[in-house]
Amino acid sequence: RSSVDRVVRIPASTEDSQIMATVESWPNHFEDLGLRVSTGPVVSFRATEFLLDEANGNTTAPLISIYSVRPFKTVWPNPNKKHPAALQVCPDSMRLLLPARNYVLLRRFSAKEEPRRLTASCFLKADQERPYVAFENHLNYVYHVERELTVNETYGLAALFNSALLDRYFRTISGNTQVNATELRTMNFPDMKTLASIGKDIQSILQGAS
């Protein structure tokens, strides 16, 4: 693995060392699983000509911001009314759009006083009425490079990111409040079958709690 993707881990306690040992015993990295993580392509001040206050038909796409990402749930329209809710779909804006598929979304930034660094939501194709979606650059999105993530895999990945275990681990490899794609790529993960099993279980739990 190239030196660019290497991260120094500094455990602050015996408990941190145990957490590191647990996570790093998992057999796979992102690339091993066919997963990729990218930063949302929409930088608002550079895309003002395409920003809209509301979506209207297939000529617009939902614009998902950091405010939309809640644990397991992507809230749209944007709960922060000061932000645009949609992006115009046209030839010039296609570079900013993604096909509506199953994704895991992660906030790229968190406030120092927040109890968590990692917050992940599920963006599900089945919930979408439009063929495209736009993600702001304050988000990272996780996808499979060769196929679409299944719903169970999507929930499984979100469950792992939202777990206290992985959040604590992430703090041992990153001392700042930004969640970098490079750091996510270096983390270890269970195999896709295990992630899908976790996702199936977490959906049952979430449905029971609703």
C-alpha positions in Angstrom: 0.0 0.0 0.0 1.4 3.4 -0.9 2.8 5.7 1.8 0.1 8.3 0.9 -2.6 6.0 2.5 -0.7 5.2 5.7 -1.9 6.6 9.0 -0.1 6.7 12.3 -2.2 5.3 15.2 -1.6 6.6 18.7 -3.7 4.9 21.3 -4.2 7.0 24.5 -5.2 4.2 26.8 -5.3 0.4 27.2 -8.9 0.5 26.1 -8.0 2.3 22.9 -5.3 -0.3 22.2 -7.9 -3.1 22.6 -10.3 -1.2 20.2 -7.5 -0.9 17.7 -6.7 -4.5 17.9 -10.3 -5.5 17.4 -10.9 -3.3 14.3 -7.6 -4.1 12.8 -8.3 -7.8 13.1 -11.0 -7.4 10.5 -9.7 -8.8 7.2 -10.6 -6.2 4.6 -10.0 -2.6 3.5 -12.3 -0.6 1.3 -10.6 -1.6 -1.9 -10.6 -5.3 -1.0 -14.4 -5.1 -0.8 -14.9 -3.2 -4.0 -15.9 -0.1 -2.0 -15.0 3.5 -2.8 -15.4 6.7 -0.9 -15.6 10.1 -2.6 -16.3 13.6 -1.6 -19.6 15.2 -2.8 -18.9 17.2 -6.0 -21.2 20.2 -5.3 -19.3 23.3 -4.0 -22.2 25.7 -3.5 -20.5 29.0 -4.2 -19.2 27.5 -7.5 -22.6 26.1 -8.6 -24.9 29.1 -7.8 -26.4 29.0 -11.3 -27.7 25.5 -10.7 -29.0 25.9 -7.1 -32.8 25.9 -6.5 -35.0 26.4 -3.5 -37.1 23.4 -4.3 -37.2 20.4 -6.6 -39.6 20.3 -9.5 -39.9 17.2 -11.7 -37.1 15.3 -13.4 -35.3 18.4 -14.5 -34.1 18.9 -10.9 -32.2 16.7 -8.4 -32.3 16.6 -4.6 -29.4 18.4 -3.1 -28.2 16.6 0.0 -26.2 18.6 2.6 -24.5 17.9 5.9 -27.7 18.9 7.6 -29.5 16.0 5.9 -27.3 13.3 7.4 -28.8 11.8 10.5 -27.9 8.3 11.9 -29.3 5.8 9.3 -31.6 8.4 7.8 -31.1 11.0 5.0 -33.6 13.9 5.6 -34.8 15.7 2.5 -35.9 18.4 1.8 -33.1 20.0 3.6 -34.1 20.7 7.2 -32.0 23.9 7.1 -34.2 26.2 5.1 -31.4 28.6 4.5 -29.8 26.2 2.1 -30.9 25.3 -1.4 -32.9 22.1 -1.7 -32.2 21.0 -5.3 -29.9 21.3 -8.3 -31.0 21.9 -11.8 -30.4 19.0 -14.2 -29.0 20.1 -17.5 -25.9 19.3 -19.7 -23.7 21.8 -17.8 -24.6 20.4 -14.4 -24.2 16.7 -15.1 -20.6 16.7 -13.7 -22.1 17.5 -10.3 -24.8 14.8 -10.4 -24.8 11.1 -9.5 -27.3 8.4 -10.4 -29.9 7.8 -7.7 -28.5 4.6 -6.1 -27.9 3.1 -2.7 -25.2 5.1 -0.9 -23.9 5.5 2.6 -23.4 9.2 3.4 -20.9 10.5 6.0 -20.6 14.0 7.4 -17.1 15.3 6.6 -17.1 17.8 9.5 -18.2 17.8 13.2 -18.0 20.4 15.9 -15.4 19.8 18.7 -18.2 19.7 21.3 -20.1 16.9 19.4 -19.9 13.5 21.1 -19.3 11.8 17.7 -16.9 12.1 14.8 -18.7 9.6 12.5 -22.3 10.1 11.5 -23.6 8.0 8.7 -27.0 7.9 6.9 -28.5 5.6 4.3 -29.5 7.1 1.0 -31.8 4.6 -0.7 -32.8 4.4 -4.4 -36.2 3.0 -3.5 -37.1 6.3 -1.7 -36.2 8.5 -4.7 -38.6 9.8 -7.4 -35.9 11.3 -9.6 -33.0 9.7 -11.5 -30.2 11.9 -10.2 -29.0 13.2 -6.8 -26.5 15.9 -5.9 -24.2 15.7 -2.8 -22.5 18.7 -1.3 -18.8 18.6 -0.7 -19.3 18.6 3.1 -20.3 15.0 2.6 -18.4 11.8 1.8 -20.4 9.1 0.0 -19.6 5.4 -0.1 -20.5 3.1 -3.0 -19.5 -0.1 -4.7 -17.3 0.3 -7.8 -18.7 -2.6 -9.8 -22.4 -2.8 -8.7 -25.0 -1.2 -6.5 -24.8 -1.8 -2.8 -27.7 -3.9 -1.6 -30.1 -2.3 1.0 -28.7 -4.7 3.7 -25.1 -3.8 2.8 -26.0 -0.1 3.0 -27.5 -0.4 6.4 -24.6 -2.7 7.5 -22.0 -0.1 6.6 -24.0 2.7 8.2 -24.3 0.6 11.4 -20.6 0.1 11.5 -19.8 3.8 11.0 -22.5 4.8 13.6 -21.1 2.3 16.2 -19.3 3.5 19.3 -16.5 1.1 18.5 -15.6 2.6 15.1 -16.2 6.1 16.3 -13.7 5.6 19.1 -11.3 3.9 16.7 -11.5 6.8 14.3 -10.5 9.2 17.1 -7.3 7.2 17.6 -6.3 7.7 13.9 -7.5 11.3 13.6 -7.2 14.1 16.0 -9.2 16.7 14.0 -12.9 17.1 13.4 -12.7 16.4 9.7 -13.5 12.9 8.3 -11.1 12.5 5.4 -11.7 9.9 2.7 -8.0 8.8 2.9 -8.5 7.8 6.6 -11.6 5.9 5.8 -9.8 4.0 3.0 -7.2 2.8 5.5 -9.7 1.3 8.0 -10.4 -2.4 8.2 -13.8 -3.9 7.7 -15.6 -7.2 7.9 -16.6 -8.9 4.6 -19.7 -7.9 2.7 -21.7 -11.0 3.8 -21.1 -10.0 7.4 -22.0 -6.4 6.7 -25.2 -7.5 5.0 -26.1 -9.6 8.0 -25.5 -6.6 10.3 -27.6 -4.5 8.0 -30.5 -6.9 8.1 -30.4 -7.0 11.9 -30.2 -3.3 12.3 -33.2 -2.8 10.0 -35.3 -5.0 12.2 -34.2 -3.1 15.3 -35.0 0.3 13.7 -38.4 -0.9 12.5 -39.2 -2.2 16.0 -38.2 1.2 17.5 -40.4 3.2 15.1 
